[in-house]
Amino acid sequence: MPSSIPRPLVRLNQSFIFIFATGFVFFSHWLFLLIPLIAGLMGLLLYFNPVLKLGKKFLKKPLNQYIPEDADQQNFNQKIAVSLLTISFIAHMFSIEWLAITAAVLVALASFIAILGFCIGCFVRFQWKQYQYRRSQHS
């Protein structure tokens, strides 16, 4: 796995997740959850995200000329998104619509806020790392 991912590809992935999660909220069709879920799982398990792979073809400059985003952080964020999409998908399959919609809205909001410039997953990971550090200092 690379140590960084060009920012345009990260924004593309965030936009992709936002569009599909929002599509599910409005249209309540399971494919809107399954498509980003499969892409996210492929990225996590196979290190092949089809959204990033396709997006890479449209970049005009060499990858190292874009602002880099930390790959480990993006992997953490993807785990959160995939977890919530999985919850949403399973809840929808079992007709627990309030949970399906809530999880999809959380994913959509997080991805939209990240597009605007504040990464909620980054904040959560930073707080977790701080907690681990403080705990290690007390032991």
Beta strands, then each sheet from edge to edge (+ up, - down):
strand 1: 4-6
strand 2: 68-70
sheet 1: 1+ 2-
end
